[in-house]
């Protein structure tokens, strides 16, 4: 089933989750590596690829939020304490918000550089949201990196919560995103 139900995530929601999860974790690792390699003549190439994938992450995150908005959100287990429900809602909101913030800060950094990263894999140019300004470029880059670490911390928190639901509570929360939950295949 492509659409979500009241009890399960649909295949499209799961695809968005796993593709974005892999892309974001890959981007965090790639960004760290890219900023720790010695200065090289081809550094612009690496940063350009990072920017191109960042534009895709931003687009996919927005599409995921639209898809989530037009589909039901599967209910959490009835016996889940209210503080965990609130924590789940806040942490998921923070994951979306910080993902978008990191991508937009990267986009702002691109436009504020004299040589921007607007060429999307050499196919066309992404309109830039800022103008060249060295001081602004440094500020955007600093904030982009800071919030990338915030995003990493939120991902770790998310993974801890997944492990808690899977290994301690042994409820369906993790299973329905993995796609192993078969509670309502009839719908």
Protein Blocks (a to p, Z undefined) as FASTA:
>chain_A
ZZdcfkbccfklmmmmmmmmmmmmmmmmmmmmmmmgccdfklmmmmmmmmmmmmmmmmmm
mmmmmmmmmpccddddfklcfklmmmmmmmmmmmmmmmmmmmmmmmmmmmmpmbdckbgg
hlaccddfbdcdfklmmmmmmmmmmmmmmmmmmmmmmmmmmmmmmmmnopaklmmmnopa
cklmmZZ
